[in-house]
């Protein structure tokens, strides 16, 4: 048996602790990767477009959780307000 298996057979009460901590670390890493990939506020490419949040259309939803989904559907025909400024 490996040293990990021996440790867990001698201390079975620690298995849920390691599973919970591993799940928390894994979930945190997955959320960080999701945010780096999908969030318009995070800029990884400093050479490209300096204001990537201007690429978000009126009807697109970059949020992780949306309570009122009909709001973005109602904005599909509107033009961008940044053109006025």
C-alpha positions in Angstrom: 0.0 0.0 0.0 1.1 3.5 -0.6 1.7 6.0 2.2 -1.5 7.9 1.4 -3.6 4.7 1.6 -1.9 3.7 4.8 -2.5 7.2 6.3 -6.2 7.1 5.4 -6.8 3.6 6.7 -5.2 4.6 10.1 -7.2 7.9 10.2 -10.5 7.4 8.4 -12.1 10.5 10.1 -9.8 12.8 8.1 -11.1 11.6 4.7 -14.1 14.0 4.6 -11.7 16.9 5.6 -9.4 16.2 2.7 -12.3 15.8 0.3 -13.9 19.0 1.4 -10.6 21.0 1.2 -9.8 19.4 -2.2 -13.3 20.3 -3.5 -12.9 23.9 -2.2 -9.5 24.4 -3.8 -10.7 22.7 -7.1 -13.9 24.9 -7.2 -11.9 28.0 -6.5 -9.5 27.2 -9.3 -12.4 26.5 -11.7 -14.1 29.7 -10.8 -10.9 31.7 -11.4 -10.4 30.1 -14.8 -14.0 30.8 -15.7 -13.6 34.5 -14.7 -10.4 34.9 -16.7 -12.0 33.3 -19.7 -15.5 35.0 -19.7 -15.4 38.2 -17.7 -15.1 41.4 -19.7 -13.6 43.2 -16.7 -10.5 41.0 -16.6 -7.8 41.8 -19.1 -5.2 39.1 -19.8 -4.1 40.4 -23.2 -2.5 43.8 -22.6 -1.6 44.2 -26.3 -5.1 43.8 -27.7 -8.1 46.1 -27.3 -7.6 48.3 -24.2 -11.4 48.5 -23.4 -12.8 45.0 -23.9 -16.0 45.9 -22.0 -17.0 48.0 -25.0 -17.3 44.8 -27.1 -20.2 43.6 -25.0 -23.4 44.1 -26.9 -26.6 45.5 -25.4 -28.4 42.2 -25.4 -25.4 40.0 -24.2 -25.2 38.8 -20.6 -21.7 38.4 -19.3 -22.9 37.7 -15.7 -22.4 34.4 -13.9 -25.9 34.6 -12.4 -28.9 36.5 -13.8 -32.1 37.0 -11.9 -34.0 39.0 -14.6 -33.3 37.2 -17.9 -36.0 39.1 -19.8 -34.1 42.4 -19.3 -31.4 41.3 -21.8 -33.9 40.0 -24.3 -35.8 43.3 -24.2 -32.6 45.2 -25.2 -31.9 43.3 -28.5 -33.0 46.1 -30.8 -31.3 49.0 -29.1 -28.2 50.7 -30.3 -25.2 51.1 -28.1 -25.3 54.3 -25.9 -21.5 54.7 -26.3 -22.0 55.9 -29.9 -23.6 59.1 -28.5 -20.5 60.1 -26.6 
